[in-house]
Amino acid sequence: MSVKIMAVNAGSSSVKFKMFTMPEEKVICSGIADRVGWNDAMFKIKFNGTEKKVTLPILNHEVAVKLILDSLIEEKIVATYDEIKVVGHRVVQGGKFYNDSVIFDQTVADKVASLIQLAPLHNKPNLMGYETFKKLLPSAINVAVFDTAFHQTMEPQDYMFPIPYEFYEKYDIRRYGAHGTSHKYLTIEGNKLLEGSPTKRIVTCHIGSGASISAVKDGRCVATSMGLTPLGGIMMGTRTGDIDPSVMWYACKMENKDIYEMYDIFNKKSGMLGVSGFSNDSRDIDEAITKGHGRAILTDQLFVRRTADFVAQYIARLGGADLIIFSAGVGENSPKFRREVVEQLKGAFGLELDEEANQKRGAIQVISTPKSRIKMAVVPTDEELMIARDCYRLAK
């Protein structure tokens, strides 16, 4: 029996959604309410090959969700709210508590709330999304799908930090990672590409405005780049990634700022934006490079180097790799970025890029030649589908 399931990603100023019929995995519609809290907010919905877009006031998350649900009825996508049987919510931080998706109830909501300090930009709006859908769809089952769950298979030597052990005991300070729903999807699709291989050692690269890399062995995450929060790991659009911890102290001292102000700078004004001075978007950086912009060139070089360093580290962590996967906004859509990363790694690991295949977009594509010692592929990620699958599994 087919079930309508809605996958939701509620952010601080947006509510993204995609609705499926399961188990067919057919997308019925998708869209976003963006700039929530503003008078000139934007609502967009795609269905039946068409797209409708409107600018209007969306004062809060409840208004946004009501707008989404009402549009489903207005466009005759559903006849009543009750047709939506399950709502799956992306939750960025599940801490040490969850190694799988779970039915979202008050106990889970309390845990998610307790972890807001570890993901203040994400967990609070994720929770608001849950509370709003619960209010407006009281008969629907809610499911929490955690970004951190896939990484819970890491061993202590991979998730512990070399700080006083009592900080871990008292405050659970450790590596949690993020983008786990994406890394899990990439692993599933990557294992298909390795069918018949005696080993399945995969480096998954989710490279977008937020970026993380994972080492996966036989379907289990053994290491991941993001740390206690999504600030750690490789350089990103506006985030520093890993840096010398003393930079925080020294920058605060020299700029006469407190740690809260500097933490905000490290999260929102660093990365590509901080180094280039003008944009957090790799497309803008690439355009500036063609004009000889020196800091754009440096930004690109730094981003590629940091990515290649983590890939190399994880190939070693796995004892060799069978597949490297590129995905997300930059990893999936930038042939230039993939070529530059491969160029950094090919001498040490025998990588060979198929230039023609590397130019193709929109589908799973092997981009390595048969001579390459490690297979490489582009796999468009689908976090919403993973959410829908977990919803269907848990709500049956």
C-alpha positions as CSV (number, residue, x, y, z in Angstrom):
1,M,0.0,0.0,0.0
2,S,1.4,3.4,-1.0
3,V,2.0,6.0,1.7
4,K,2.5,9.7,1.3
5,I,5.6,10.8,3.3
6,M,7.0,14.3,3.6
7,A,10.7,14.9,4.2
8,V,11.4,18.3,5.9
9,N,14.5,20.3,6.5
10,A,13.7,23.3,8.7
11,G,16.4,25.9,8.9
12,S,16.5,29.2,10.8
13,S,14.9,31.1,8.0
14,S,13.6,28.4,5.6
15,V,11.6,25.3,5.4
16,K,12.5,22.9,2.6
17,F,10.3,19.9,1.8
18,K,9.9,17.0,-0.6
19,M,6.9,14.6,-0.6
20,F,7.2,11.0,-1.8
21,T,4.9,8.0,-2.3
22,M,6.6,5.1,-0.6
23,P,7.7,2.4,-1.1
24,E,7.7,3.4,-4.8
25,E,10.1,6.3,-4.0
26,K,8.2,8.6,-6.4
27,V,8.6,12.3,-5.8
28,I,5.2,14.0,-5.8
29,C,6.3,17.6,-5.2
30,S,9.1,19.6,-3.6
31,G,9.7,23.2,-2.6
32,I,10.8,25.8,-0.1
33,A,9.5,28.6,2.0
34,D,12.5,30.9,2.2
35,R,13.3,34.1,4.2
36,V,10.9,33.1,6.9
37,G,10.4,36.1,9.3
38,W,10.5,38.6,6.4
39,N,7.8,40.5,4.6
40,D,9.4,39.7,1.2
41,A,9.7,36.0,1.8
42,M,9.6,33.5,-1.1
43,F,7.6,30.4,-1.5
44,K,8.3,27.9,-4.3
45,I,6.7,24.6,-5.2
46,K,7.4,22.1,-8.0
47,F,4.9,19.4,-9.1
48,N,3.9,17.7,-12.3
49,G,6.8,19.3,-14.2
50,T,5.7,22.8,-13.3
51,E,7.0,25.4,-10.8
52,K,5.1,28.1,-9.0
53,K,6.9,30.9,-7.2
54,V,5.5,33.8,-5.2
55,T,6.8,36.6,-2.9
56,L,4.8,37.3,0.2
57,P,5.1,37.8,4.0
58,I,6.0,34.6,6.0
59,L,6.3,35.8,9.5
60,N,7.3,32.6,11.3
61,H,7.7,28.8,10.9
62,E,4.0,28.1,11.6
63,V,3.0,30.4,8.8
64,A,5.5,28.7,6.5
65,V,4.3,25.2,7.2
66,K,0.6,26.3,6.9
67,L,1.5,27.8,3.5
68,I,3.1,24.6,2.4
69,L,0.2,22.4,3.5
70,D,-2.4,24.7,2.1
71,S,-0.6,24.8,-1.3
72,L,-0.8,21.0,-1.4
73,I,-4.6,21.2,-1.2
74,E,-4.9,24.2,-3.6
75,E,-2.8,22.5,-6.3
76,K,-4.8,19.2,-5.7
77,I,-1.7,17.3,-4.7
78,V,-3.6,16.0,-1.7
79,A,-7.3,16.3,-0.9
80,T,-6.9,16.6,2.9
81,Y,-4.0,16.9,5.3
82,D,-4.7,13.4,6.5
83,E,-3.3,11.9,3.3
84,I,0.2,12.8,4.7
85,K,0.9,9.8,7.0
86,V,4.5,10.5,8.0
87,V,6.7,13.6,8.3
88,G,10.5,13.0,8.5
89,H,12.6,15.8,10.0
90,R,16.3,16.4,9.4
91,V,17.9,16.9,12.8
92,V,21.6,17.9,12.6
93,Q,22.8,16.9,16.1
94,G,21.8,13.7,17.8
95,G,24.8,13.6,20.1
96,K,25.8,10.2,21.6
97,F,22.1,9.3,22.0
98,Y,21.1,8.1,18.5
99,N,22.7,5.8,16.0
100,D,19.6,5.5,13.9
101,S,16.5,7.4,13.0
102,V,13.7,7.2,15.6
103,I,10.0,8.1,16.0
104,F,10.0,11.8,17.0
105,D,8.2,12.2,20.3
106,Q,8.5,14.5,23.3
107,T,11.4,12.5,24.8
108,V,13.3,12.8,21.6
109,A,12.4,16.5,21.4
110,D,13.8,17.1,24.8
111,K,17.1,15.4,23.8
112,V,17.2,17.5,20.6
113,A,16.7,20.6,22.7
114,S,19.5,19.6,25.1
115,L,21.9,19.5,22.2
116,I,21.1,23.0,20.8
117,Q,24.4,24.3,22.1
118,L,26.3,21.9,19.8
119,A,24.3,23.0,16.7
120,P,22.6,26.3,17.5
121,L,22.1,27.2,13.9
122,H,20.3,23.9,13.2
123,N,18.8,22.0,16.1
124,K,16.6,24.9,17.3
125,P,14.9,25.4,13.9
126,N,14.8,21.6,13.3
127,L,12.8,21.4,16.6
128,M,10.6,24.2,15.5
129,G,9.8,22.3,12.3
130,Y,8.8,19.3,14.3
131,E,6.6,21.2,16.8
132,T,4.8,23.0,13.9
133,F,4.1,19.9,11.9
134,K,2.9,18.1,15.0
135,K,0.5,20.9,15.7
136,L,-0.9,21.2,12.1
137,L,-0.8,17.4,11.3
138,P,-1.8,15.8,14.6
139,S,-2.6,12.5,13.1
140,A,0.7,12.1,11.2
141,I,3.7,10.1,12.6
142,N,6.9,12.2,13.0
143,V,10.3,10.7,12.5
144,A,13.7,12.3,13.5
145,V,16.6,11.6,11.1
146,F,19.9,12.6,12.6
147,D,22.9,13.9,10.6
148,T,25.2,12.4,13.3
149,A,23.7,8.9,13.4
150,F,25.8,7.4,10.5
151,H,29.0,8.4,12.3
152,Q,28.2,6.6,15.5
153,T,30.2,3.6,14.3
154,M,33.5,5.4,14.8
155,E,35.9,4.0,17.4
156,P,37.0,6.0,20.4
157,Q,40.4,6.7,18.8
158,D,38.6,8.3,15.9
159,Y,36.1,10.4,17.7
160,M,38.0,11.4,20.9
161,F,39.9,14.7,21.1
162,P,43.3,15.0,23.0
163,I,41.8,17.2,25.8
164,P,41.4,16.4,29.5
165,Y,39.3,13.2,29.6
166,E,36.9,14.7,32.2
167,F,35.7,17.2,29.5
168,Y,34.5,14.1,27.6
169,E,33.0,12.5,30.7
170,K,31.2,15.7,31.9
171,Y,30.3,17.4,28.7
172,D,30.4,14.7,26.0
173,I,33.0,16.8,24.0
174,R,34.0,14.5,21.1
175,R,33.7,14.3,17.3
176,Y,30.2,13.8,16.1
177,G,30.4,14.7,12.4
178,A,27.5,15.8,10.2
179,H,25.9,15.2,6.8
180,G,25.5,11.6,7.9
181,T,22.3,11.1,5.9
182,S,24.1,12.1,2.8
183,H,27.2,10.0,3.5
184,K,25.0,7.0,4.1
185,Y,23.2,7.5,0.8
186,L,26.5,7.9,-1.0
187,T,27.8,4.7,0.7
188,I,24.7,2.7,-0.5
189,E,25.1,3.9,-4.1
190,G,28.9,3.5,-3.9
191,N,28.5,-0.2,-2.8
192,K,26.5,-0.8,-6.0
193,L,29.4,0.6,-8.1
194,L,31.7,-1.9,-6.2
195,E,29.5,-4.9,-6.7
196,G,31.7,-7.9,-7.0
197,S,34.7,-6.2,-5.3
198,P,36.1,-8.2,-2.3
199,T,36.5,-4.9,-0.4
200,K,34.3,-1.8,-0.1
201,R,36.5,1.0,1.1
202,I,35.0,4.3,0.2
203,V,35.9,8.0,0.7
204,T,32.7,10.0,0.5
205,C,33.1,13.7,-0.3
206,H,30.0,15.9,0.5
207,I,31.3,19.2,-0.8
208,G,29.0,22.1,-0.8
209,S,28.8,25.4,1.1
210,G,29.0,23.1,4.1
211,A,31.4,20.3,3.4
212,S,32.5,17.0,5.0
213,I,34.5,13.9,4.1
214,S,34.0,10.4,5.5
215,A,36.0,7.2,5.4
216,V,33.6,4.2,5.1
217,K,34.5,0.5,5.3
218,D,32.0,-2.2,4.4
219,G,29.1,0.3,5.0
220,R,30.3,1.6,8.3
221,C,31.8,5.0,9.0
222,V,35.2,4.8,10.5
223,A,36.2,8.5,10.4
224,T,34.7,11.8,9.4
225,S,36.0,15.4,9.1
226,M,33.4,17.5,10.9
227,G,34.0,17.6,14.7
228,L,32.0,18.6,17.8
229,T,30.1,20.9,15.6
230,P,29.8,21.5,11.8
231,L,32.6,24.1,12.1
232,G,35.3,21.4,12.0
233,G,37.0,19.6,9.1
234,I,37.8,21.1,5.7
235,M,37.5,24.7,4.7
236,M,33.9,25.6,3.7
237,G,31.9,28.5,2.2
238,T,31.9,30.6,5.4
239,R,33.4,28.2,8.0
240,T,37.1,27.8,8.9
241,G,37.3,24.0,9.1
242,D,40.2,22.8,11.3
243,I,42.6,25.4,12.4
244,D,45.2,25.9,15.2
245,P,43.1,26.3,18.4
246,S,45.4,29.2,19.5
247,V,44.0,31.3,16.5
248,M,40.8,31.8,18.6
249,W,42.7,33.2,21.6
250,Y,45.1,35.3,19.5
251,A,42.4,36.7,17.2
252,C,40.2,37.6,20.1
253,K,43.1,39.4,21.8
254,M,44.2,41.4,18.7
255,E,40.7,42.3,17.6
256,N,39.4,43.0,21.2
257,K,36.5,40.6,20.6
258,D,35.1,38.0,23.0
259,I,34.9,34.3,22.1
260,Y,31.2,34.5,21.1
261,E,32.0,37.2,18.5
262,M,35.0,35.3,17.2
263,Y,33.1,32.0,17.1
264,D,30.5,33.8,14.9
265,I,33.2,35.1,12.6
266,F,34.7,31.6,12.3
267,N,31.2,30.2,11.4
268,K,29.8,32.9,9.2
269,K,32.6,35.1,7.9
270,S,35.5,32.8,7.3
271,G,36.2,30.0,4.7
272,M,35.9,31.1,1.1
273,L,34.2,34.3,2.1
274,G,37.0,35.2,4.6
275,V,39.9,34.4,2.3
276,S,38.5,35.8,-0.9
277,G,36.9,38.9,0.8
278,F,33.9,38.9,-1.5
279,S,32.0,35.6,-1.8
280,N,31.3,32.2,-0.2
281,D,30.2,30.7,-3.6
282,S,32.7,28.7,-5.6
283,R,31.1,29.9,-8.8
284,D,31.9,33.5,-7.9
285,I,35.4,32.5,-7.0
286,D,35.9,30.7,-10.3
287,E,34.7,33.7,-12.3
288,A,37.1,36.0,-10.4
289,I,39.9,33.5,-11.1
290,T,39.4,34.0,-14.9
291,K,40.0,37.8,-14.2
292,G,43.3,37.1,-12.4
293,H,41.9,37.9,-8.9
294,G,44.8,37.0,-6.6
295,R,42.8,36.2,-3.5
296,A,40.3,34.2,-5.5
297,I,43.1,32.1,-6.8
298,L,44.4,31.6,-3.2
299,T,40.9,30.7,-2.0
300,D,40.6,28.0,-4.7
301,Q,44.1,26.6,-4.0
302,L,43.4,26.5,-0.2
303,F,40.0,24.8,-0.7
304,V,41.4,22.2,-3.0
305,R,44.4,21.5,-0.8
306,R,42.3,21.0,2.3
307,T,40.0,18.7,0.5
308,A,42.9,16.6,-1.0
309,D,44.6,16.4,2.4
310,F,41.5,14.8,4.0
311,V,41.0,12.4,1.1
312,A,44.6,11.3,1.4
313,Q,44.3,10.9,5.1
314,Y,41.2,8.7,4.8
315,I,42.7,6.6,2.1
316,A,45.4,5.8,4.6
317,R,42.9,5.3,7.4
318,L,41.1,2.7,5.3
319,G,44.3,0.9,4.3
320,G,43.7,1.9,0.7
321,A,40.5,2.8,-1.1
322,D,38.3,1.2,-3.7
323,L,36.2,4.3,-4.5
324,I,36.2,8.1,-4.1
325,I,32.8,9.7,-4.4
326,F,32.2,13.4,-5.1
327,S,28.8,14.9,-4.3
328,A,26.8,17.9,-3.1
329,G,26.8,21.4,-4.7
330,V,30.5,21.7,-5.6
331,G,31.5,18.1,-5.6
332,E,28.7,17.2,-8.0
333,N,28.6,20.2,-10.2
334,S,32.2,21.4,-10.6
335,P,34.4,19.4,-13.0
336,K,37.1,22.0,-12.4
337,F,37.1,21.3,-8.6
338,R,37.2,17.5,-9.1
339,R,40.1,17.8,-11.6
340,E,42.1,20.0,-9.3
341,V,41.6,17.6,-6.3
342,V,42.6,14.6,-8.5
343,E,45.7,16.5,-9.7
344,Q,46.8,16.8,-6.0
345,L,46.3,13.1,-5.3
346,K,47.2,11.3,-8.6
347,G,51.0,11.1,-8.0
348,A,50.7,9.3,-4.6
349,F,47.6,7.2,-5.3
350,G,47.7,6.5,-9.0
351,L,44.5,8.3,-9.9
352,E,43.6,8.9,-13.5
353,L,40.6,11.1,-14.5
354,D,38.4,10.4,-17.5
355,E,38.1,14.0,-18.7
356,E,35.1,13.4,-20.9
357,A,33.2,11.6,-18.2
358,N,34.2,14.3,-15.7
359,Q,32.3,16.9,-17.8
360,K,28.9,15.1,-17.6
361,R,26.3,16.1,-15.0
362,G,23.0,15.0,-13.5
363,A,23.4,11.3,-12.9
364,I,25.7,8.8,-11.3
365,Q,28.9,8.9,-13.4
366,V,32.2,7.0,-13.1
367,I,34.9,9.6,-13.8
368,S,38.0,7.5,-13.6
369,T,39.7,5.5,-16.4
370,P,40.1,1.8,-16.2
371,K,43.8,2.4,-15.4
372,S,43.1,4.4,-12.3
373,R,44.2,2.5,-9.2
374,I,41.1,3.9,-7.3
375,K,37.7,4.2,-9.0
376,M,36.2,7.7,-8.8
377,A,32.6,8.7,-9.3
378,V,30.1,11.5,-9.1
379,V,26.9,10.6,-7.2
380,P,24.2,13.2,-6.8
381,T,23.1,12.9,-3.1
382,D,19.5,12.5,-2.1
383,E,19.1,13.2,1.7
384,E,15.3,13.6,1.3
385,L,15.0,10.1,-0.1
386,M,17.0,8.7,2.8
387,I,14.7,10.5,5.2
388,A,11.6,9.0,3.3
389,R,13.1,5.5,3.5
390,D,13.7,5.8,7.2
391,C,10.2,7.1,7.7
392,Y,8.6,4.2,5.8
393,R,10.8,1.7,7.6
394,L,9.9,3.0,11.1
395,A,6.2,3.8,10.5
396,K,5.2,0.4,9.0
